[in-house]
Amino acid sequence: VFPSGSILRFTPPSSAGALDITLPAHKDGIVYHIYQSADYDTAVCNVSSADGNDWQGNIDAATGAGDTAAASDDKVIFGSGSLAGDKISIISWAKKWFVFESYSVVTTNGVLFG
């Protein structure tokens, strides 16, 4: 488990199979900044909550409206359109993960809730 405030940088895998980041159980005030450090290669990257469907907020995209969390969402996906520099910053509060800062280069297959 990384300490609150950690900057997590990941490189998308160059082989089959997704890279999965599972967040720890909720504790109010935990903050993480998650950055993609290289362009999409061949597999998506997922940021999942250990506690289920508990995402809130919006993901901003340079090409459009981005994405808004729905009640059924249990992860954030860095998809096949994602590029180096795409990111989310999240905080745990009241048993939810809130995206409070984000950036996706594209709307389609970029960084999205799933």
Protein Blocks (a to p, Z undefined) as FASTA:
>chain_A
ZZehiacdddddfbecidddddddddehiacddddfbdcfkbccddddfkbpabecdddd
fkbnbpaddfklcbdcddfkbcehiacddddeehiacdfbdcdfbfghpacdZZ
